[in-house]
Amino acid sequence: MDPRHPFHPETSSVSEGFDPRLSVMAVRPPIYPVSTFAFATAEKAAQSFEIALGKLPAVPGEDPGLIYARLNHPNAEMFEDALRSVEKGARAAACFTSGMSAITTTLLTLARPGGVVLYQRPVYGGTDHFLRHMLPQWQVTAVPVEDGGWPDALRRHADTVHVVWLETPANPTLHLIDLQAVAAAVRSAVPTRHVPIAVDNTFLGPVFQSPLLHGADLCVYSATKFLGGHSDVLAGALTATDPQLVARIKETRAFLGTISEPFTAWLLQRSMATLWLRMVKQSKNAARLVDLLAAHPAVQCVHHPSRFTGEQARIFRQQCTAAGSMVSLELHGGRAAAFRFLNALRLFKLAVSLGGVESLACHPRTTTASEMSDEDLKASGVTEGLVRLSIGVEWWRDLAQDLTQALDAARAAG
Ligand SMILES: Cc1ncc(COP(=O)(O)O)c(C=O)c1O
C-alpha cells in the first residue's frame, strides 16, 4: 500500500494481504495445502522455535519462518492481513476453524479461575451455552448485565472481571449496545487494569460497524456468515487494536488447534474481495423489504436498526453506517403463526446461519436460541412469534413476493 494514500477498506478488501511477487506473479493468492515447513538450517529451526515460544523477540522485518500449520501457514497469514487492513482501528487479526472456536479460544485466553465475564444478553446461543454451562467448570462465572446496568455490575465485580463480552446487533433481536458508554464505564470502574472488551461484530462488521473505533479491544466474527458469504465455509476470525493481545490468543489457538486450515483460509480471502458488494446489496435489499413487512397485518413488529426509535436509534446513528440485512419479525399468533409462515416460504430457505448470498429464515426460539433459559429468553425478547430473516442478494421483488405470500398464508390459517 502507498503510505501517502491509504486505501479505502473497499479497495483493501480486494488488494491487501497478497503480494504476487511471492507466487510466480499470480494475481490472486495460491493455496498452500501444507502441514509442515522446511528450515534452511538446524540453527534456523532452533531460532524459529525460540521466537514462536516467545523466548526470543522476533526481529522486525526478519521472517521468523513458518514451522507447522497448527501454528501458522501462508493462507492464514494472507487472510489475516486482508482482514486487518479492512477493519478500522485494527493492528492484528487471527483466523479460526469456526466462530465458536474464535469465541472459545478468546475466552479461554482471557478468563481466569475465580474471575468473572460480564456480558449483555442476548448473545448467540452457542456463546450463551459456553458462558453459562462450560466456563463454570473452570470456576469462571458469567454474569449477565442489562441495558443501564453496567456501572452497577462493574462496581460489584471490579476486582474479578477479566473480560467484557458484547454482541451488537444481538442475535436474534438486533438489540444495539452503546459501545462508547460501556467502554467508558469499564475504564472508570477498573482504572488500574486494562479489562479487554470483546464485541461479536458478525451482523454488521467490518463494513457497517467498527467497534475498535468505539472503545472495544477485540472484534470477533463468525466468518461462516458475511465474511465467508456463500454458506460453503465454516470459519471464525478476530481483529484487535493490540498485536500483543492477538499474539496471546494465537498462542492458545496453537495449543487448542483452532486455526483454520489452508483451503478455508483461502476461501475466506477469496470472499473478502466481494464483501462490500455483497453486504451493500444485501443491506439495500433489506431496506426495501422492512416497510413492506411492517405494513403487513400478520406482523406485530419488525426488528431492524432502520426502524429503531429513541435510545436504540441514537446508538444506531452513533455507531453504524447502515442497518444491514438481518431482519427479525414478530408475528401475531405466536409459534403456530411463525411455523405457518416458515412452512409457506418458497424462495427463502428454512435454515439456521446467515449472511450468505441466499436468503434464509429460521425460528430462533426452537432452533438457535432453544437452549437459552426461560428467564434469558424473556429478558432478551426471544418470543414464540419471532422469526429471523437473513436477506440475500436476490432480486428484491422476488423476495418481497415470497414474504408477502407466506405472511398471507400465516394469517389466512390463523
Ligand atoms: C452472532 C454469532 N456469533 C457467533 C456464531 C458462531 O459461529 P459459528 O457457527 O461459525 O461457530 C454465530 C452462529 O450463528 C452467530 O450468529
The ligand as an ORCA input file, in Angstrom:
! r2SCAN-3c Opt
* xyz 0 1
  C     -23.565    -13.729     16.144
  C     -22.916    -15.082     16.045
  N     -21.742    -15.304     16.653
  C     -21.138    -16.499     16.603
  C     -21.701    -17.576     15.934
  C     -20.987    -18.903     15.912
  O     -20.350    -19.061     14.681
  P     -20.018    -20.494     14.007
  O     -21.321    -21.144     13.702
  O     -19.218    -20.112     12.803
  O     -19.239    -21.267     15.005
  C     -22.921    -17.393     15.273
  C     -23.539    -18.519     14.544
  O     -24.668    -18.462     14.123
  C     -23.541    -16.120     15.336
  O     -24.725    -15.890     14.734
*
